Amino acid sequence: MSKYKCKECGCEEFISKPMQYDIFEHREGKLVFIKSETIEDTLELFCRECTEKLLFDSNDIVG
Ligand SMILES: [Zn+2]
């Protein structure tokens, strides 16, 4: 059974959007690492091959 399969290309691997980013600040000609921030957002998944957005039931997310 292939419940989750890209309807465009058939790929069964999906990637999330980057949920974390690093903040750097300009100080005296240098770029200084300040901190990492996590984006609190609803999870979205996209086909690894063609980036088609996957529609999924959040109850099916495991791990
Ligand atoms: Zn695809």
N, CA, C, O and the ligand as a Tripos MOL2 file, in Angstrom:
@<TRIPOS>MOLECULE
protein
  253   251    64     0     0
PROTEIN
NO_CHARGES

@<TRIPOS>ATOM
      1 N           0.8410   -1.1900    0.0000 N.3       1 MET1
      2 CA          0.0000    0.0000    0.0000 C.3       1 MET1
      3 C           0.8810    1.2470    0.0000 C.2       1 MET1
      4 O           1.7660    1.3870    0.8440 O.2       1 MET1
      5 N           0.6450    2.1190   -0.9150 N.am      2 SER2
      6 CA          1.4260    3.3440   -0.9810 C.3       2 SER2
      7 C           0.5380    4.5330   -0.6900 C.2       2 SER2
      8 O           0.1220    5.2620   -1.5890 O.2       2 SER2
      9 N           0.2590    4.7080    0.5820 N.am      3 LYS3
     10 CA         -0.6050    5.8030    0.9830 C.3       3 LYS3
     11 C           0.0410    7.1460    0.6760 C.2       3 LYS3
     12 O          -0.5950    8.0750    0.1770 O.2       3 LYS3
     13 N           1.3420    7.2130    0.9960 N.am      4 TYR4
     14 CA          2.0530    8.4620    0.7680 C.3       4 TYR4
     15 C           3.0870    8.2630   -0.3310 C.2       4 TYR4
     16 O           4.1280    7.6350   -0.1440 O.2       4 TYR4
     17 N           2.7550    8.8180   -1.4660 N.am      5 LYS5
     18 CA          3.5950    8.6760   -2.6400 C.3       5 LYS5
     19 C           3.3640    9.9330   -3.4650 C.2       5 LYS5
     20 O           2.2240   10.3620   -3.6410 O.2       5 LYS5
     21 N           4.4340   10.5210   -3.9680 N.am      6 CYS6
     22 CA          4.2650   11.7390   -4.7550 C.3       6 CYS6
     23 C           3.4140   11.4670   -5.9780 C.2       6 CYS6
     24 O           3.6920   10.5470   -6.7480 O.2       6 CYS6
     25 N           2.3650   12.2790   -6.1560 N.am      7 LYS7
     26 CA          1.4810   12.0330   -7.2930 C.3       7 LYS7
     27 C           2.1240   12.4720   -8.6030 C.2       7 LYS7
     28 O           1.6480   12.1100   -9.6790 O.2       7 LYS7
     29 N           3.1910   13.2400   -8.5210 N.am      8 GLU8
     30 CA          3.8660   13.7020   -9.7300 C.3       8 GLU8
     31 C           4.9100   12.7050  -10.2230 C.2       8 GLU8
     32 O           4.9680   12.3920  -11.4130 O.2       8 GLU8
     33 N           5.7380   12.2050   -9.2960 N.am      9 CYS9
     34 CA          6.8670   11.3810   -9.7400 C.3       9 CYS9
     35 C           6.9450   10.0250   -9.0480 C.2       9 CYS9
     36 O           7.7920    9.2060   -9.4070 O.2       9 CYS9
     37 N           6.0780    9.7660   -8.0590 N.am     10 GLY10
     38 CA          6.0730    8.4500   -7.4260 C.3      10 GLY10
     39 C           7.0810    8.2810   -6.3100 C.2      10 GLY10
     40 O           7.1600    7.2090   -5.7110 O.2      10 GLY10
     41 N           7.8430    9.3010   -6.0200 N.am     11 CYS11
     42 CA          8.8400    9.2240   -4.9460 C.3      11 CYS11
     43 C           8.1410    9.0170   -3.6070 C.2      11 CYS11
     44 O           7.0540    9.5480   -3.3790 O.2      11 CYS11
     45 N           8.7700    8.2410   -2.7200 N.am     12 GLU12
     46 CA          8.1950    8.0080   -1.4020 C.3      12 GLU12
     47 C           9.0460    8.5920   -0.2870 C.2      12 GLU12
     48 O           8.9010    8.2020    0.8720 O.2      12 GLU12
     49 N           9.9220    9.5110   -0.6200 N.am     13 GLU13
     50 CA         10.6950   10.2110    0.3980 C.3      13 GLU13
     51 C          10.3230   11.6770    0.3660 C.2      13 GLU13
     52 O          10.1750   12.2830   -0.6950 O.2      13 GLU13
     53 N          10.1760   12.2340    1.5610 N.am     14 PHE14
     54 CA          9.7190   13.6160    1.6710 C.3      14 PHE14
     55 C          10.6120   14.4030    2.6010 C.2      14 PHE14
     56 O          11.1690   13.8550    3.5530 O.2      14 PHE14
     57 N          10.7470   15.6700    2.3300 N.am     15 ILE15
     58 CA         11.5980   16.5380    3.1440 C.3      15 ILE15
     59 C          10.7590   17.6630    3.7280 C.2      15 ILE15
     60 O           9.7820   18.1110    3.1280 O.2      15 ILE15
     61 N          11.1580   18.1050    4.9030 N.am     16 SER16
     62 CA         10.4710   19.2270    5.5310 C.3      16 SER16
     63 C          11.1580   20.5210    5.1240 C.2      16 SER16
     64 O          12.2670   20.5170    4.5890 O.2      16 SER16
     65 N          10.4860   21.6050    5.3860 N.am     17 LYS17
     66 CA         11.1390   22.8910    5.2200 C.3      17 LYS17
     67 C          12.1570   23.0340    6.3400 C.2      17 LYS17
     68 O          11.9810   22.4720    7.4210 O.2      17 LYS17
     69 N          13.2270   23.7870    6.0830 N.am     18 PRO18
     70 CA         14.1720   24.0400    7.1810 C.3      18 PRO18
     71 C          13.4390   24.7150    8.3320 C.2      18 PRO18
     72 O          12.7800   25.7370    8.1400 O.2      18 PRO18
     73 N          13.5530   24.1420    9.5320 N.am     19 MET19
     74 CA         12.8280   24.6630   10.6870 C.3      19 MET19
     75 C          13.7350   25.4880   11.5870 C.2      19 MET19
     76 O          13.2890   26.0140   12.6070 O.2      19 MET19
     77 N          14.9950   25.6020   11.2190 N.am     20 GLN20
     78 CA         15.9400   26.2740   12.0980 C.3      20 GLN20
     79 C          16.8800   27.1440   11.2820 C.2      20 GLN20
     80 O          17.2670   26.7800   10.1720 O.2      20 GLN20
     81 N          17.2380   28.2660   11.8200 N.am     21 TYR21
     82 CA         18.2060   29.1160   11.1490 C.3      21 TYR21
     83 C          19.1330   29.7590   12.1600 C.2      21 TYR21
     84 O          18.7930   29.9060   13.3340 O.2      21 TYR21
     85 N          20.3060   30.1400   11.6890 N.am     22 ASP22
     86 CA         21.3030   30.7650   12.5510 C.3      22 ASP22
     87 C          21.3260   32.2640   12.2790 C.2      22 ASP22
     88 O          21.2340   32.7010   11.1320 O.2      22 ASP22
     89 N          21.4450   33.0180   13.3180 N.am     23 ILE23
     90 CA         21.4740   34.4730   13.1980 C.3      23 ILE23
     91 C          22.9090   34.9670   13.3750 C.2      23 ILE23
     92 O          23.5780   34.6460   14.3570 O.2      23 ILE23
     93 N          23.3590   35.7520   12.4040 N.am     24 PHE24
     94 CA         24.6770   36.3780   12.4840 C.3      24 PHE24
     95 C          24.4910   37.8890   12.4500 C.2      24 PHE24
     96 O          23.5900   38.4050   11.7880 O.2      24 PHE24
     97 N          25.3380   38.5690   13.1570 N.am     25 GLU25
     98 CA         25.2300   40.0250   13.2100 C.3      25 GLU25
     99 C          26.5580   40.6530   12.8200 C.2      25 GLU25
    100 O          27.6300   40.1710   13.1860 O.2      25 GLU25
    101 N          26.4570   41.7350   12.0730 N.am     26 HIS26
    102 CA         27.6670   42.4610   11.6810 C.3      26 HIS26
    103 C          28.2130   43.2660   12.8550 C.2      26 HIS26
    104 O          27.5160   44.0960   13.4390 O.2      26 HIS26
    105 N          29.4630   43.0040   13.1800 N.am     27 ARG27
    106 CA         30.1200   43.7600   14.2610 C.3      27 ARG27
    107 C          31.5430   44.0500   13.8530 C.2      27 ARG27
    108 O          32.3590   43.1390   13.7100 O.2      27 ARG27
    109 N          31.8370   45.3130   13.6670 N.am     28 GLU28
    110 CA         33.2100   45.7570   13.3840 C.3      28 GLU28
    111 C          33.8350   44.9750   12.2440 C.2      28 GLU28
    112 O          34.9760   44.5220   12.3370 O.2      28 GLU28
    113 N          33.0800   44.8230   11.1710 N.am     29 GLY29
    114 CA         33.6220   44.1620    9.9870 C.3      29 GLY29
    115 C          33.5830   42.6460   10.0210 C.2      29 GLY29
    116 O          33.9640   41.9980    9.0460 O.2      29 GLY29
    117 N          33.1340   42.0730   11.1160 N.am     30 LYS30
    118 CA         33.0190   40.6150   11.2150 C.3      30 LYS30
    119 C          31.5520   40.2180   11.2470 C.2      30 LYS30
    120 O          30.6730   41.0450   11.4920 O.2      30 LYS30
    121 N          31.3030   38.9410   10.9960 N.am     31 LEU31
    122 CA         29.9670   38.3990   11.1650 C.3      31 LEU31
    123 C          29.9870   37.5170   12.4030 C.2      31 LEU31
    124 O          30.6430   36.4750   12.4210 O.2      31 LEU31
    125 N          29.2860   37.9250   13.4100 N.am     32 VAL32
    126 CA         29.3280   37.2460   14.6990 C.3      32 VAL32
    127 C          28.0840   36.3970   14.8660 C.2      32 VAL32
    128 O          26.9600   36.8750   14.7170 O.2      32 VAL32
    129 N          28.3100   35.1120   15.1830 N.am     33 PHE33
    130 CA         27.1850   34.2200   15.4260 C.3      33 PHE33
    131 C          26.4760   34.6250   16.7060 C.2      33 PHE33
    132 O          27.1050   34.7520   17.7560 O.2      33 PHE33
    133 N          25.1820   34.8270   16.6230 N.am     34 ILE34
    134 CA         24.4100   35.2360   17.7920 C.3      34 ILE34
    135 C          23.7020   34.0330   18.4130 C.2      34 ILE34
    136 O          23.9350   33.6950   19.5730 O.2      34 ILE34
    137 N          22.8400   33.3960   17.6320 N.am     35 LYS35
    138 CA         22.1090   32.2460   18.1620 C.3      35 LYS35
    139 C          21.3760   31.5220   17.0420 C.2      35 LYS35
    140 O          21.2450   32.0200   15.9240 O.2      35 LYS35
    141 N          20.9060   30.3380   17.3830 N.am     36 SER36
    142 CA         20.0450   29.5850   16.4790 C.3      36 SER36
    143 C          18.6040   29.7650   16.9100 C.2      36 SER36
    144 O          18.3040   29.7390   18.1040 O.2      36 SER36
    145 N          17.7310   29.9410   15.9740 N.am     37 GLU37
    146 CA         16.3170   30.0280   16.2980 C.3      37 GLU37
    147 C          15.5510   28.9680   15.5280 C.2      37 GLU37
    148 O          15.8450   28.6610   14.3720 O.2      37 GLU37
    149 N          14.5640   28.4250   16.2100 N.am     38 THR38
    150 CA         13.7180   27.4260   15.5820 C.3      38 THR38
    151 C          12.3960   28.0720   15.1950 C.2      38 THR38
    152 O          11.7790   28.7780   15.9920 O.2      38 THR38
    153 N          11.9810   27.8280   13.9950 N.am     39 ILE39
    154 CA         10.7120   28.3740   13.5320 C.3      39 ILE39
    155 C           9.5810   27.4890   14.0290 C.2      39 ILE39
    156 O           9.4940   26.3110   13.6850 O.2      39 ILE39
    157 N           8.7230   28.0760   14.8410 N.am     40 GLU40
    158 CA          7.5550   27.3200   15.3030 C.3      40 GLU40
    159 C           6.4750   27.4310   14.2350 C.2      40 GLU40
    160 O           5.8110   28.4580   14.1000 O.2      40 GLU40
    161 N           6.3210   26.3870   13.5050 N.am     41 ASP41
    162 CA          5.4100   26.4420   12.3630 C.3      41 ASP41
    163 C           4.8120   25.0530   12.1750 C.2      41 ASP41
    164 O           5.3440   24.0660   12.6830 O.2      41 ASP41
    165 N           3.7530   24.9860   11.4760 N.am     42 THR42
    166 CA          3.1820   23.6810   11.2110 C.3      42 THR42
    167 C           4.0880   22.9340   10.2330 C.2      42 THR42
    168 O           4.6630   23.5210    9.3170 O.2      42 THR42
    169 N           4.1960   21.6500   10.4490 N.am     43 LEU43
    170 CA          5.0630   20.8410    9.6020 C.3      43 LEU43
    171 C           4.4960   20.7370    8.1870 C.2      43 LEU43
    172 O           3.3200   20.4320    7.9860 O.2      43 LEU43
    173 N           5.3580   20.9950    7.2250 N.am     44 GLU44
    174 CA          4.9780   20.7890    5.8300 C.3      44 GLU44
    175 C           6.0130   19.8690    5.2110 C.2      44 GLU44
    176 O           7.2060   19.9730    5.4990 O.2      44 GLU44
    177 N           5.5540   18.9780    4.3690 N.am     45 LEU45
    178 CA          6.4650   18.0390    3.7150 C.3      45 LEU45
    179 C           6.3670   18.1800    2.2010 C.2      45 LEU45
    180 O           5.3060   18.4440    1.6350 O.2      45 LEU45
    181 N           7.5200   17.9920    1.5800 N.am     46 PHE46
    182 CA          7.5970   18.1260    0.1290 C.3      46 PHE46
    183 C           8.3460   16.9410   -0.4490 C.2      46 PHE46
    184 O           9.2420   16.3840    0.1840 O.2      46 PHE46
    185 N           7.9710   16.5720   -1.6430 N.am     47 CYS47
    186 CA          8.6540   15.4730   -2.3310 C.3      47 CYS47
    187 C          10.1440   15.7700   -2.4470 C.2      47 CYS47
    188 O          10.5420   16.8770   -2.8100 O.2      47 CYS47
    189 N          10.9580   14.7690   -2.1350 N.am     48 ARG48
    190 CA         12.4050   14.9650   -2.2000 C.3      48 ARG48
    191 C          12.8870   15.1340   -3.6440 C.2      48 ARG48
    192 O          13.8910   15.7990   -3.8980 O.2      48 ARG48
    193 N          12.1780   14.5390   -4.5600 N.am     49 GLU49
    194 CA         12.6170   14.5700   -5.9530 C.3      49 GLU49
    195 C          12.1380   15.8170   -6.6890 C.2      49 GLU49
    196 O          12.9250   16.4790   -7.3660 O.2      49 GLU49
    197 N          10.8540   16.1400   -6.5600 N.am     50 CYS50
    198 CA         10.3200   17.2130   -7.4030 C.3      50 CYS50
    199 C           9.7120   18.3630   -6.6010 C.2      50 CYS50
    200 O           9.1790   19.3080   -7.1810 O.2      50 CYS50
    201 N           9.7880   18.2880   -5.2780 N.am     51 THR51
    202 CA          9.3020   19.3250   -4.3670 C.3      51 THR51
    203 C           7.7970   19.5650   -4.4120 C.2      51 THR51
    204 O           7.3190   20.5950   -3.9370 O.2      51 THR51
    205 N           7.0510   18.6250   -4.9790 N.am     52 GLU52
    206 CA          5.5940   18.7040   -4.9160 C.3      52 GLU52
    207 C           5.1710   18.6090   -3.4490 C.2      52 GLU52
    208 O           5.6830   17.7690   -2.7100 O.2      52 GLU52
    209 N           4.2480   19.4590   -3.0310 N.am     53 LYS53
    210 CA          3.8110   19.4370   -1.6420 C.3      53 LYS53
    211 C           2.9850   18.1880   -1.3540 C.2      53 LYS53
    212 O           2.1210   17.7950   -2.1390 O.2      53 LYS53
    213 N           3.2790   17.5680   -0.1940 N.am     54 LEU54
    214 CA          2.5610   16.3680    0.2040 C.3      54 LEU54
    215 C           1.4180   16.7230    1.1480 C.2      54 LEU54
    216 O           1.6090   17.4530    2.1200 O.2      54 LEU54
    217 N           0.2550   16.2130    0.8620 N.am     55 LEU55
    218 CA         -0.8720   16.3510    1.7780 C.3      55 LEU55
    219 C          -0.8740   15.1320    2.6730 C.2      55 LEU55
    220 O          -0.8980   13.9990    2.1920 O.2      55 LEU55
    221 N          -0.8490   15.3630    3.9790 N.am     56 PHE56
    222 CA         -0.7730   14.2210    4.8940 C.3      56 PHE56
    223 C          -1.5880   14.5030    6.1420 C.2      56 PHE56
    224 O          -1.9080   15.6470    6.4620 O.2      56 PHE56
    225 N          -1.9100   13.4220    6.8330 N.am     57 ASP57
    226 CA         -2.6050   13.4980    8.1170 C.3      57 ASP57
    227 C          -1.5420   13.5820    9.2050 C.2      57 ASP57
    228 O          -0.6910   12.6970    9.2970 O.2      57 ASP57
    229 N          -1.5730   14.6190   10.0250 N.am     58 SER58
    230 CA         -0.5270   14.7820   11.0460 C.3      58 SER58
    231 C          -0.5250   13.6110   12.0360 C.2      58 SER58
    232 O           0.4790   13.3790   12.7100 O.2      58 SER58
    233 N          -1.6190   12.8830   12.1310 N.am     59 ASN59
    234 CA         -1.6640   11.7040   12.9970 C.3      59 ASN59
    235 C          -0.7710   10.5890   12.4630 C.2      59 ASN59
    236 O          -0.4380    9.6580   13.1950 O.2      59 ASN59
    237 N          -0.3850   10.6760   11.2040 N.am     60 ASP60
    238 CA          0.4440    9.6380   10.6060 C.3      60 ASP60
    239 C           1.9330    9.9110   10.7730 C.2      60 ASP60
    240 O           2.7620    9.1070   10.3470 O.2      60 ASP60
    241 N           2.2790   11.0330   11.3860 N.am     61 ILE61
    242 CA          3.6990   11.3430   11.6060 C.3      61 ILE61
    243 C           4.2060   10.4940   12.7680 C.2      61 ILE61
    244 O           3.6480   10.5240   13.8650 O.2      61 ILE61
    245 N           5.2710    9.7380   12.5110 N.am     62 VAL62
    246 CA          5.8440    8.8520   13.5130 C.3      62 VAL62
    247 C           7.3040    9.2360   13.7280 C.2      62 VAL62
    248 O           8.0520    9.4550   12.7760 O.2      62 VAL62
    249 N           7.6860    9.3110   14.9850 N.am     63 GLY63
    250 CA          9.0870    9.5690   15.2800 C.3      63 GLY63
    251 C           9.4500   11.0440   15.2620 C.2      63 GLY63
    252 O          10.6060   11.3990   15.4960 O.2      63 GLY63
    253 ZN          7.7200   14.0260   -6.7010 Zn       64 ZN64
@<TRIPOS>BOND
     1     1     2 1
     2     2     3 1
     3     3     4 2
     4     3     5 am
     5     5     6 1
     6     6     7 1
     7     7     8 2
     8     7     9 am
     9     9    10 1
    10    10    11 1
    11    11    12 2
    12    11    13 am
    13    13    14 1
    14    14    15 1
    15    15    16 2
    16    15    17 am
    17    17    18 1
    18    18    19 1
    19    19    20 2
    20    19    21 am
    21    21    22 1
    22    22    23 1
    23    23    24 2
    24    23    25 am
    25    25    26 1
    26    26    27 1
    27    27    28 2
    28    27    29 am
    29    29    30 1
    30    30    31 1
    31    31    32 2
    32    31    33 am
    33    33    34 1
    34    34    35 1
    35    35    36 2
    36    35    37 am
    37    37    38 1
    38    38    39 1
    39    39    40 2
    40    39    41 am
    41    41    42 1
    42    42    43 1
    43    43    44 2
    44    43    45 am
    45    45    46 1
    46    46    47 1
    47    47    48 2
    48    47    49 am
    49    49    50 1
    50    50    51 1
    51    51    52 2
    52    51    53 am
    53    53    54 1
    54    54    55 1
    55    55    56 2
    56    55    57 am
    57    57    58 1
    58    58    59 1
    59    59    60 2
    60    59    61 am
    61    61    62 1
    62    62    63 1
    63    63    64 2
    64    63    65 am
    65    65    66 1
    66    66    67 1
    67    67    68 2
    68    67    69 am
    69    69    70 1
    70    70    71 1
    71    71    72 2
    72    71    73 am
    73    73    74 1
    74    74    75 1
    75    75    76 2
    76    75    77 am
    77    77    78 1
    78    78    79 1
    79    79    80 2
    80    79    81 am
    81    81    82 1
    82    82    83 1
    83    83    84 2
    84    83    85 am
    85    85    86 1
    86    86    87 1
    87    87    88 2
    88    87    89 am
    89    89    90 1
    90    90    91 1
    91    91    92 2
    92    91    93 am
    93    93    94 1
    94    94    95 1
    95    95    96 2
    96    95    97 am
    97    97    98 1
    98    98    99 1
    99    99   100 2
   100    99   101 am
   101   101   102 1
   102   102   103 1
   103   103   104 2
   104   103   105 am
   105   105   106 1
   106   106   107 1
   107   107   108 2
   108   107   109 am
   109   109   110 1
   110   110   111 1
   111   111   112 2
   112   111   113 am
   113   113   114 1
   114   114   115 1
   115   115   116 2
   116   115   117 am
   117   117   118 1
   118   118   119 1
   119   119   120 2
   120   119   121 am
   121   121   122 1
   122   122   123 1
   123   123   124 2
   124   123   125 am
   125   125   126 1
   126   126   127 1
   127   127   128 2
   128   127   129 am
   129   129   130 1
   130   130   131 1
   131   131   132 2
   132   131   133 am
   133   133   134 1
   134   134   135 1
   135   135   136 2
   136   135   137 am
   137   137   138 1
   138   138   139 1
   139   139   140 2
   140   139   141 am
   141   141   142 1
   142   142   143 1
   143   143   144 2
   144   143   145 am
   145   145   146 1
   146   146   147 1
   147   147   148 2
   148   147   149 am
   149   149   150 1
   150   150   151 1
   151   151   152 2
   152   151   153 am
   153   153   154 1
   154   154   155 1
   155   155   156 2
   156   155   157 am
   157   157   158 1
   158   158   159 1
   159   159   160 2
   160   159   161 am
   161   161   162 1
   162   162   163 1
   163   163   164 2
   164   163   165 am
   165   165   166 1
   166   166   167 1
   167   167   168 2
   168   167   169 am
   169   169   170 1
   170   170   171 1
   171   171   172 2
   172   171   173 am
   173   173   174 1
   174   174   175 1
   175   175   176 2
   176   175   177 am
   177   177   178 1
   178   178   179 1
   179   179   180 2
   180   179   181 am
   181   181   182 1
   182   182   183 1
   183   183   184 2
   184   183   185 am
   185   185   186 1
   186   186   187 1
   187   187   188 2
   188   187   189 am
   189   189   190 1
   190   190   191 1
   191   191   192 2
   192   191   193 am
   193   193   194 1
   194   194   195 1
   195   195   196 2
   196   195   197 am
   197   197   198 1
   198   198   199 1
   199   199   200 2
   200   199   201 am
   201   201   202 1
   202   202   203 1
   203   203   204 2
   204   203   205 am
   205   205   206 1
   206   206   207 1
   207   207   208 2
   208   207   209 am
   209   209   210 1
   210   210   211 1
   211   211   212 2
   212   211   213 am
   213   213   214 1
   214   214   215 1
   215   215   216 2
   216   215   217 am
   217   217   218 1
   218   218   219 1
   219   219   220 2
   220   219   221 am
   221   221   222 1
   222   222   223 1
   223   223   224 2
   224   223   225 am
   225   225   226 1
   226   226   227 1
   227   227   228 2
   228   227   229 am
   229   229   230 1
   230   230   231 1
   231   231   232 2
   232   231   233 am
   233   233   234 1
   234   234   235 1
   235   235   236 2
   236   235   237 am
   237   237   238 1
   238   238   239 1
   239   239   240 2
   240   239   241 am
   241   241   242 1
   242   242   243 1
   243   243   244 2
   244   243   245 am
   245   245   246 1
   246   246   247 1
   247   247   248 2
   248   247   249 am
   249   249   250 1
   250   250   251 1
   251   251   252 2
@<TRIPOS>SUBSTRUCTURE
     1 MET1         2 RESIDUE 1 A MET
     2 SER2         6 RESIDUE 1 A SER
     3 LYS3        10 RESIDUE 1 A LYS
     4 TYR4        14 RESIDUE 1 A TYR
     5 LYS5        18 RESIDUE 1 A LYS
     6 CYS6        22 RESIDUE 1 A CYS
     7 LYS7        26 RESIDUE 1 A LYS
     8 GLU8        30 RESIDUE 1 A GLU
     9 CYS9        34 RESIDUE 1 A CYS
    10 GLY10       38 RESIDUE 1 A GLY
    11 CYS11       42 RESIDUE 1 A CYS
    12 GLU12       46 RESIDUE 1 A GLU
    13 GLU13       50 RESIDUE 1 A GLU
    14 PHE14       54 RESIDUE 1 A PHE
    15 ILE15       58 RESIDUE 1 A ILE
    16 SER16       62 RESIDUE 1 A SER
    17 LYS17       66 RESIDUE 1 A LYS
    18 PRO18       70 RESIDUE 1 A PRO
    19 MET19       74 RESIDUE 1 A MET
    20 GLN20       78 RESIDUE 1 A GLN
    21 TYR21       82 RESIDUE 1 A TYR
    22 ASP22       86 RESIDUE 1 A ASP
    23 ILE23       90 RESIDUE 1 A ILE
    24 PHE24       94 RESIDUE 1 A PHE
    25 GLU25       98 RESIDUE 1 A GLU
    26 HIS26      102 RESIDUE 1 A HIS
    27 ARG27      106 RESIDUE 1 A ARG
    28 GLU28      110 RESIDUE 1 A GLU
    29 GLY29      114 RESIDUE 1 A GLY
    30 LYS30      118 RESIDUE 1 A LYS
    31 LEU31      122 RESIDUE 1 A LEU
    32 VAL32      126 RESIDUE 1 A VAL
    33 PHE33      130 RESIDUE 1 A PHE
    34 ILE34      134 RESIDUE 1 A ILE
    35 LYS35      138 RESIDUE 1 A LYS
    36 SER36      142 RESIDUE 1 A SER
    37 GLU37      146 RESIDUE 1 A GLU
    38 THR38      150 RESIDUE 1 A THR
    39 ILE39      154 RESIDUE 1 A ILE
    40 GLU40      158 RESIDUE 1 A GLU
    41 ASP41      162 RESIDUE 1 A ASP
    42 THR42      166 RESIDUE 1 A THR
    43 LEU43      170 RESIDUE 1 A LEU
    44 GLU44      174 RESIDUE 1 A GLU
    45 LEU45      178 RESIDUE 1 A LEU
    46 PHE46      182 RESIDUE 1 A PHE
    47 CYS47      186 RESIDUE 1 A CYS
    48 ARG48      190 RESIDUE 1 A ARG
    49 GLU49      194 RESIDUE 1 A GLU
    50 CYS50      198 RESIDUE 1 A CYS
    51 THR51      202 RESIDUE 1 A THR
    52 GLU52      206 RESIDUE 1 A GLU
    53 LYS53      210 RESIDUE 1 A LYS
    54 LEU54      214 RESIDUE 1 A LEU
    55 LEU55      218 RESIDUE 1 A LEU
    56 PHE56      222 RESIDUE 1 A PHE
    57 ASP57      226 RESIDUE 1 A ASP
    58 SER58      230 RESIDUE 1 A SER
    59 ASN59      234 RESIDUE 1 A ASN
    60 ASP60      238 RESIDUE 1 A ASP
    61 ILE61      242 RESIDUE 1 A ILE
    62 VAL62      246 RESIDUE 1 A VAL
    63 GLY63      250 RESIDUE 1 A GLY
    64 ZN64       253 GROUP 0 **** ****
